[in-house]
Amino acid sequence: MRRRLIALLVGTSVLVGAARQPSDEARAESKRLRTIGLAAGYNLDYPEALDAFRAAMEADPDDPAPHRLFAATLWIKALFAQGAMTADDYLGQARSSVSRTPPPPEVDRAFREHVQRAATLAERAVKRDPQDADAHFQLGAAQSFLASYIATVEGRGMAGFGAARRAYDEHERVLTLDPRRKDAGMVVGLYRYGVSTLSWPWRLVAGIAGFGGGKDRGLRMVEEAAAFESDVQTNALFTLIVLYNREQRYDDALNGEKTHTFLRLFTDLAYKYKRDTLIVYGNVIDATHGETRKETLGSGNASKSLQEFTLKQSPLTFVPASNPDGVESTLQVRVNDVLWHEAESLAELGPHDYRYIKQTDDENKTTVIFGTGEHGARLPTGPDNVSAAYRNGIGKVGNVKPGQISLLTTQQLGVKGVNNPIAASGGADRESRDQARQNAPLAVMALDRLVSTVDYADFARTFAGIAKATAARLSDGQRRLVHLTIAGSDDITIEKTSDLYRNLIKALREFGDPHQPIRLVLRTFLLLVIEARVRVLPDYLFEKVEPKIRAALLDRFSFERRELGQDALLSDAMSAIQNVEGVAYVDVDKFDWIDEAKVVGHLAGKTSLGDIITRSFLLRRAMLIGQSSGLRVVGDRRWPASQRLQAELAEDGIAHQWLDPAEDAAARSLFAEAGGDGGTTPMVIRPDGRVLVEPTRDDLLAAAGSANRDLTTT
C-alpha cells in the first residue's frame, strides 16, 4: 500500500511543465499554448488540453514539455477511468487494492510515444549543454512520469524502478546546478519522504539503490517547492496537502494562508464547474424576509372571554413551509413565559387547550384571539403576562436583486459586512379578497389528498406564492407522470432553488402518492404583439382614445385575466378594441408573439417588462419602416444630439426611419435639401414635408400622431 502511494505522489509531480525561458518566438508560443493546456487539464477538460499541447508541439518541435504534458493528460485520464485516482487519494485515504483495467491500446501507444519523445528531446538538450539545469529537469520529469505510469496504470511498481532512480538523480543534479530551482525539490523530496515511510528492510534496499531518506528533509523540500513561484507550484501545494493529511498536521498553514478545509458534498453538484474559476463561499446563510420583533401584548384577565390583542407591527411575516398552505407563521405567543400554540379554529378546542387563533384584516393588522373557557382556555389574570415574538415584513418587495443587501439592522460580532450574491425569489404579497374567494372552494376539493390529476393543480393553486397552476397526465416515453405547470402570485419569479419551489415539490410528494412521478415546471411567458389600424368617430380625438385602447388590450390579455395555456384569440383583441368608446372600426394587421427569453437575450439596455415590451414593438415596426408616409430622421447617428433624439424616440415608442448621411448618398442629399448641410443637428421630417429641428417631446408626439394613425401595442 505504501509503495503504491509513493508511485502515485511521484506521478502527481509531473503534471506541469518546468519554468522555461523562451529563446525565440516559437518557444514563447509553445509556452503560451502549454499554459492553456495546463489550465484545461486542471479542469479535467481533456480534449481541450490535448489540442493545446498538440499546437505547442507544432509551435516548437524541439521542446520536450508539450510531449510530456500530452502523455500526462493521457495518464490522468486513464487513472480516472480505472478508478485508481479519486478524491480519497488526495485526502490521504488511498485504497489498498484497485481493480486495474488496461487502458485502450491506442491510449497506451500514444502515451509511450510522447513520453519517449519528451525524454529523447531532453537528452539531446543535456548533451548539447551538460550544465543546462532546465534540460536535466525535463529529463528527470519525463523519467519520473514513466515510473509513475508503470506503477499506477500497470500496477508494476518494481518495473519502474530504473526510471524512478533516473528521475531522482536528474532532479538532484538540477538542485546542484541551480539551488534556486526549488521546483526540482518536489520530486526529490517526495522520494525522500516516501523512503522514510517504508519498513526498515525496504528502506535498506532503497538506500542501496541510491535513494536518500529523511522524512523531515523531504517534507521541507516539498514545502519549498510549494512556496516557489513556478509552473509546478499548484501541484506542489496539492501534494503538500496530501502529506500534511498523512502526518495529521491539519492546522499547518502555507505561507501565511489560513488552515485548509476539506469539504465533502452530501449530494452531487447540479452543474460542472471549471476548477480554476470556482469560488466556494463558506460564510453563506439562508435568509428570509422579515424583521424580528418582541413586544408585550398586555395583561390577561380570566374573567374575560375571547380576549384579544393586536400586534403593533404589520404585516406579520410568514415563511415557506411544506404544509398544504405553503407557509407557516413566525408568531410565537407566550403567557406567563409558557408557549401557547396556534389553532385553526376555537370550535374544536376544549377548556384546557392552551391555544389561540389569529385574524388579519384588510389593512394587514393581525389580532390574536384567546378562548372562551369552554372552547379554548381563557387567559390567566396577571400584569403584562402576554408577550409575543414575531417578524414583520412580507411580500414581493423582498425579491431583492443580487448585491442589493449591504447593511445589517443590528451589528453582529465579527461581521464586517454583508452581501447577497444571488437574487431572492418566491416572495409574494398576501392574496387579495378576489383571489381568496376564488381559491376557497379549491382548498376543500382535494382535502389535502392528491389522487386525481386535477387535485395536483388545485393543491398548487392554494399553495402560498402560487397564483396559477395546470396539470396534465403525460408520458416521458418510459412512464406516465403528472406534468404540473405553475406561475407565481403577480407573476413573481420563482427559481428552482427557492424555498417556495422546493417546499411545493416536498408537499406534493408528502400529500400525494410518493411513487407518482411529478414534473414541476415554470410558466413560459410570451409577449403578445398586436398591430391594428383604428378609425375613431369624428367627434373623438385619437390622442384621447388611443390610451384607452391600449389599456383595454393590456387588461384583456393581462396575467390576472388569463389562465395558463389559454388561447389568445384574434377575436378577443378585436372585441377589446371595438368596445372602447369612440372607436368606429378596427382592422388588425398583425397578431403575433415574441418569446420572452429571445427578446431579453438579444436586446441590450434595461430589461424591465415595460422596456422589453417597447423594444419588441420596435422590432416589429422595423419591418414596416421604409415607407415615406412615416417620420423620417436625417442625421449622423454618432452626433450627441442624434443619440439624445434616438433615446427619446425609443422611450416613447415612436416609429420612424433613420437616414444617416454618412452611410447613404440619398440621405446626404435630403439633409442638404432640408437645410442641414454643414450642421451637426439631426432633422425630423414630417410626412407633409415640414422640418423639425431640435423638436420637443410634445412636437415628436404630435408629429407621430399626424404621421400615422396606426396603433401598435403589445
Helices and strands as residue ranges (DSSP letters): H 2-12, H 25-42, H 46-59, H 64-82, H 87-90, H 105-128, H 133-152, G 158-160, H 161-177, G 182-184, H 185-196, H 200-209, H 215-227, H 233-246, G 275-277, E 291-300, E 308-310, E 318-320, E 327-329, E 332-335, E 338-342, E 355-360, E 366-370, E 382-392, G 396-398, H 433-446, H 453-461, E 466-475, E 480-488, G 489-491, H 499-511, E 518-522, E 526-536, H 542-556, H 570-578, E 583-595, H 596-602, H 609-622, E 631-634, H 640-652, E 656-659, H 665-673, E 683-685, E 691-693, H 697-707, E 710-713
